[in-house]
Amino acid sequence: MTRIPARILTLAGAALALSITVTGCAGFDEVVTRTKAASFHDRDALIKSGITADWVPTDAHRIRGARSLDNSDMSVLISSKTKLDPRKCPRKKRQSTPSFVLAGAPNAYAAKEVFACGEWSVIPTRNGWFGWTPNHPQESGNKGGPRLGHHPVLRTE
């Protein structure tokens, strides 16, 4: 009699493991890491998703990102051949680092300077740009730091 319950428990455990694998570990990973991965075909798709990133060049494509579940932090890795607009993104001494490191992204700690694009800090990659938000108030020019309740990643209006 003890063999039947043991076999049932073994089968139930295997079914649970299989269901997690088949349905995707992404949901499980989101719960554990409190992050959500995202990818976008191009700049238009990124902007249509509600992400505020005016610095992203119009030719941006193959955009990969990770953001916190509360939308307060985000990192993006984009492919683009376009230089950033120095009026929107002046060079400043790096004061911040990304909350999320993406595979293929450069080492932000090694960067002495960043392009400060509002609440985003951006550094060049071989094929484009790596950006993160929020950044340090001295990078963004926001002396008071991020506004309480303001999430720079997703528009709230």
Beta strands, then each sheet from edge to edge (+ up, - down):
strand 1: 35-42
strand 2: 61-68
strand 3: 74-79
strand 4: 91-93
strand 5: 113-117
strand 6: 120-124
strand 7: 128-133
sheet 1: 1+ 2- 3+ 7- 6+ 5- 4+
end
